[in-house]
Amino acid sequence: MRTLVWMAEQKTMVKSNHIAEVIGEDPTFVLKILAKLAKEDLVKAFGGRYGGYMLEKDPRSITVLQVYQALGSSEKTPHWTVQSTGSELFISLIISKAEEKFQSTLANYTIEDILLHKENPTSTTS
């Protein structure tokens, strides 16, 4: 998320090693994140010596949910693959409902909202 917010502020192409330096992360980790974001068309990758990355979309149109889904794992462990205690199905239902509410909340916020909040921390959005 920090990467996309910072990239939105730059409004230009940036190199992955510079992003890593700014956000204080390992360059290899940043490249993996950027690859996932590029795969989901959230950032655009430009190859070559003078290449880099930039946002693919307007920050107002990138939701926090899209970023969460791009970076998260969609694979869930089915309850029947774990030794049964009789409560797995209901626990799975609780977690599914919580995840739905969580994702619903994430869908209400964009990269632009984060930028605005950064500039005015006392404001609320959505």
C-alpha positions as CSV (number, residue, x, y, z in Angstrom):
1,M,0.0,0.0,0.0
2,R,2.8,2.4,0.9
3,T,4.4,1.8,-2.4
4,L,1.3,2.8,-4.4
5,V,0.7,5.8,-2.2
6,W,4.3,7.0,-2.7
7,M,4.1,6.2,-6.5
8,A,0.9,8.3,-6.7
9,E,2.7,11.2,-5.1
10,Q,5.6,11.0,-7.7
11,K,3.3,11.1,-10.7
12,T,6.2,9.7,-12.8
13,M,8.0,6.5,-13.5
14,V,10.2,5.3,-10.6
15,K,12.8,2.5,-10.4
16,S,12.2,-0.4,-8.0
17,N,15.4,0.1,-6.1
18,H,14.5,3.7,-5.4
19,I,11.0,2.5,-4.1
20,A,12.8,0.0,-1.9
21,E,15.1,2.7,-0.5
22,V,12.2,5.1,0.2
23,I,10.0,2.6,1.9
24,G,12.8,0.8,3.7
25,E,12.3,-2.6,2.2
26,D,14.5,-5.2,0.5
27,P,14.7,-4.6,-3.2
28,T,13.9,-8.2,-4.0
29,F,10.7,-8.0,-1.9
30,V,9.7,-4.8,-3.6
31,L,10.1,-6.4,-7.0
32,K,7.9,-9.3,-6.0
33,I,5.2,-6.9,-4.8
34,L,5.5,-4.8,-8.0
35,A,5.2,-8.0,-10.1
36,K,1.9,-8.9,-8.4
37,L,0.6,-5.3,-8.7
38,A,1.5,-5.3,-12.4
39,K,-0.2,-8.6,-13.0
40,E,-3.4,-7.1,-11.7
41,D,-2.9,-3.9,-13.8
42,L,-2.5,-1.6,-10.8
43,V,1.0,-0.6,-11.9
44,K,2.7,-0.5,-15.3
45,A,6.2,-2.0,-15.7
46,F,8.7,-0.5,-18.2
47,G,11.6,-2.8,-18.9
48,G,15.2,-2.0,-19.7
49,R,17.9,0.1,-18.4
50,Y,15.8,3.3,-18.3
51,G,12.6,1.4,-17.2
52,G,10.7,1.5,-14.0
53,Y,7.2,1.5,-12.6
54,M,4.2,3.8,-12.4
55,L,0.6,3.6,-11.5
56,E,-1.5,2.1,-14.3
57,K,-4.7,3.8,-13.0
58,D,-5.8,7.0,-11.4
59,P,-5.3,6.8,-7.6
60,R,-9.1,7.5,-7.2
61,S,-9.9,4.3,-9.0
62,I,-7.6,1.9,-7.1
63,T,-9.4,0.6,-4.0
64,V,-7.6,-0.8,-1.0
65,L,-9.6,-4.0,-1.7
66,Q,-8.0,-4.3,-5.1
67,V,-4.5,-4.0,-3.5
68,Y,-5.4,-6.5,-0.8
69,Q,-6.7,-9.0,-3.3
70,A,-3.7,-8.5,-5.6
71,L,-1.2,-9.1,-2.8
72,G,-3.2,-11.6,-0.7
73,S,-3.6,-15.3,-1.2
74,S,-6.9,-16.4,-2.5
75,E,-6.3,-20.0,-1.4
76,K,-8.0,-21.0,1.7
77,T,-7.4,-24.2,3.7
78,P,-10.6,-26.3,3.4
79,H,-11.9,-27.3,6.8
80,W,-12.1,-31.0,5.8
81,T,-8.3,-31.2,5.3
82,V,-7.7,-30.6,9.0
83,Q,-8.3,-33.2,11.7
84,S,-11.9,-32.7,12.8
85,T,-13.0,-31.5,16.2
86,G,-16.6,-30.9,15.0
87,S,-16.3,-27.2,15.0
88,E,-14.4,-26.5,11.8
89,L,-17.5,-25.8,9.6
90,F,-18.9,-23.2,12.0
91,I,-15.5,-21.6,12.5
92,S,-15.1,-21.5,8.7
93,L,-18.5,-19.7,8.5
94,I,-17.5,-17.1,11.1
95,I,-14.2,-16.4,9.3
96,S,-15.9,-16.2,5.9
97,K,-18.5,-13.6,7.3
98,A,-15.7,-11.6,8.9
99,E,-13.7,-11.6,5.7
100,E,-16.7,-10.4,3.7
101,K,-17.2,-7.5,6.1
102,F,-13.5,-6.7,6.1
103,Q,-13.3,-6.7,2.3
104,S,-16.5,-4.6,2.1
105,T,-14.8,-2.0,4.2
106,L,-11.6,-2.1,2.1
107,A,-13.7,-1.5,-1.0
108,N,-14.8,1.9,0.4
109,Y,-11.3,3.4,0.3
110,T,-8.9,4.3,-2.5
111,I,-5.3,5.3,-2.8
112,E,-6.5,8.8,-3.3
113,D,-8.3,8.6,0.1
114,I,-5.0,7.6,1.8
115,L,-3.2,10.5,0.1
116,L,-5.9,13.0,1.3
117,H,-5.7,11.5,4.8
118,K,-1.9,11.8,4.8
119,E,-2.2,15.5,4.0
120,N,-5.0,16.1,6.5
121,P,-4.9,13.3,9.2
122,T,-8.0,14.6,11.0
123,S,-10.3,14.3,7.9
124,T,-12.5,11.2,7.4
125,T,-13.4,9.6,4.1
126,S,-16.2,7.4,2.9
